[in-house]
Amino acid sequence: MTDTLMIDNVHALAVANVISATEALTNVLEQETHYLETMQIGKVEALQHQKLKLAAEVEKKMLFLKKNSDSISGMSLADKETIRQVNARFETVSKGNYQKLMVARAVNKIVVDCVTSVYANKGNAHAYNAKGNIGSGSGASISLTLNKMI
């Protein structure tokens, strides 16, 4: 009897852990989406480690539940409904987050293309040097890359 109670407690704890980890990941994604919407890109970077850690935690806990199908079959209807609600919220938030990330990526590309285009055109402009000769611009090149990929 004690072993059964202990196993039930482990299964209940596993379910609770999946729920709490998924809720935490959803909250981080909401924060990230907010930062993207308000153009606080520096704050997005700060969330990356936490987001990756939580995503790995959710995946690990979900694998545990799948391997231990007793945890799922022994769940109460209330727990199953809670998991459905948490998962539905996660899906909604993650889709919104993905859309904002794609917009940010597109905007980033446009900005980089614009800057490189302006600089390339400026480099082709003719200028007078100290001797009055006409030549092309300074000839110096610029290295423009993205430091962070979204």
C-alpha positions in Angstrom: 0.0 0.0 0.0 2.8 2.4 0.8 4.5 1.7 -2.6 1.3 2.5 -4.4 0.9 5.8 -2.4 4.5 6.7 -3.2 4.0 6.0 -6.9 0.8 8.0 -7.0 2.6 10.9 -5.3 5.4 10.7 -7.9 2.9 10.8 -10.7 1.0 13.7 -9.2 4.3 15.6 -8.7 5.2 14.9 -12.3 1.9 16.3 -13.5 2.3 19.4 -11.3 5.9 19.9 -12.5 4.8 19.8 -16.2 2.0 22.3 -15.5 4.3 24.7 -13.6 7.2 24.5 -16.0 4.8 25.1 -19.0 3.2 28.1 -17.2 6.7 29.5 -16.5 7.8 29.1 -20.1 4.5 30.7 -21.3 5.2 33.7 -19.0 8.7 34.1 -20.4 7.3 34.0 -24.0 4.8 36.6 -23.0 7.5 38.9 -21.7 9.6 38.4 -24.8 6.6 39.2 -27.0 6.0 42.4 -25.0 9.6 43.4 -25.3 9.5 42.8 -29.1 6.3 44.8 -29.4 7.8 47.7 -27.5 11.2 47.5 -29.3 13.1 46.7 -26.1 15.4 44.3 -27.9 18.1 44.4 -25.3 15.7 42.9 -22.8 14.9 40.1 -25.2 18.4 38.8 -25.1 18.3 38.7 -21.3 15.4 36.2 -21.5 17.1 33.7 -23.8 18.9 31.7 -21.2 15.8 31.4 -19.1 13.7 30.5 -22.1 16.0 27.7 -23.2 16.3 26.3 -19.7 12.5 26.2 -19.3 12.0 24.7 -22.7 14.4 21.9 -21.9 12.7 21.4 -18.5 9.2 21.2 -20.1 10.5 18.7 -22.7 12.2 16.6 -20.0 9.1 16.5 -17.9 6.9 15.7 -20.9 9.2 12.8 -21.8 8.9 11.5 -18.3 5.1 11.5 -18.5 5.1 9.8 -21.9 7.4 7.1 -20.6 5.3 6.6 -17.5 1.9 6.4 -19.0 0.5 5.6 -15.6 0.9 9.2 -14.7 -1.4 10.2 -17.5 -4.0 7.5 -17.1 -4.1 8.1 -13.4 -4.7 11.8 -13.7 -7.9 13.3 -12.4 -10.2 15.0 -14.8 -9.4 18.3 -13.1 -5.7 17.8 -13.8 -6.4 16.8 -17.4 -8.4 19.9 -17.9 -5.7 22.1 -16.3 -3.1 20.6 -18.6 -5.4 21.3 -21.6 -5.9 24.9 -20.5 -2.2 25.4 -19.8 -1.3 23.9 -23.2 -3.9 26.0 -25.1 -2.5 29.2 -23.5 1.1 28.1 -24.3 0.1 27.4 -27.9 -1.6 30.8 -28.3 1.3 32.7 -26.7 4.0 30.8 -28.6 2.2 31.5 -31.9 2.1 35.2 -31.1 5.7 35.2 -30.0 6.7 33.5 -33.3 4.9 36.1 -35.3 6.7 39.0 -33.4 10.0 37.3 -33.9 9.5 37.0 -37.6 8.5 40.7 -37.8 11.6 41.6 -35.8 13.8 39.5 -38.1 12.3 41.2 -41.2 12.8 44.7 -39.8 16.3 43.8 -38.8 17.1 42.7 -42.4 15.6 45.9 -43.8 17.7 48.1 -41.5 20.9 46.2 -42.3 20.1 46.3 -46.1 19.4 50.0 -45.9 22.6 50.9 -44.0 24.7 48.8 -46.3 23.0 50.3 -49.4 23.5 53.8 -48.2 27.1 53.2 -47.4 27.8 51.5 -50.7 26.3 54.4 -52.6 28.2 56.9 -50.6 31.4 55.0 -51.3 30.8 55.4 -55.0 30.4 59.1 -54.9 33.1 61.3 -56.4 35.1 63.6 -54.1 37.9 66.0 -54.5 41.1 65.2 -52.7 43.6 67.7 -51.3 45.2 68.2 -54.7 41.9 68.9 -56.4 41.8 65.6 -58.1 38.5 63.8 -58.6 38.3 60.3 -57.3 36.0 58.0 -55.6 35.1 58.2 -52.0 37.4 57.3 -49.2 37.7 53.7 -50.4 37.4 52.5 -46.9 35.1 49.6 -46.4 32.7 48.9 -43.7 32.1 45.5 -42.2 28.5 45.3 -41.2 27.2 42.1 -39.7 24.5 41.1 -37.4 25.8 40.5 -33.9 22.7 38.6 -32.8 20.4 36.4 -34.8 16.8 36.4 -34.0 
